[in-house]
Amino acid sequence: MSDDAYLTVAERASAAFEVLGSEFIGHIAPVETTGQAEEFVAAIGTEYDDATHNVPAYRVRADPFREWSSDDGEPAGSAGKPALNVLQQEAVENVAVVVTRYYGGTNLGVGGLARAYSRAVKEALDEAGVVEERPHERVSVTVEYDDSGTVRSVLDSASVEFEADYGERVAFDVRVPVEDAAGLRDRLRSATSGRAHIE
């Protein structure tokens, strides 16, 4: 793995199982900011607002690095910490997880809860798949229609993700690995003879 590369999840996923009548559902998603992590946590909380607990945890590559978890009403240390521990042990970053629990009438004890919350995160991780990722940045490129084909072919040949918005001019929202961004900007400038507006 290169210096800047890190492990994260490939896609959103979930995994569910039962322990002594309690249903556990692990939800996991790749995120790029603490804001996105918090939106994911809030969205799951809204979708499963009838659950007994929605226990969140996330690890985000920000400056400074952010890690956070909550027991959401479970006994202290029995839920959020074990969920976060799995993310730490698997060394995944830019990832958010929420474990939903529907109480089934039998108390599992702190140890039982810790095992169940850990398992829910591990199974969701396995379901999502772990991938190596490099830090990315957003580059926005705006050009007249005459240059849009040229820009599109440069972006295609660079194999970067982008979305194009055709308004009065054409705006490309590009997601590019940080280490490739400067080279891509240079290629776009030279391909359009400096006409592309790049941010």
Protein Blocks (a to p, Z undefined) as FASTA:
>chain_A
ZZkbccddfbdcdddddeehiacdddddddfbfklmmmmmmmmmmmmmmbmbdcdddddd
dddddddddeehpaehilmmmmmmmmmmnopahiacddddddehiagbjmlmmmmmmmmm
mmmmmmnopadddddddddddddfklmmmmmmmmmmnopacdddddfbccddddddfklm
mmmmmmmmmmnnomaccZZ
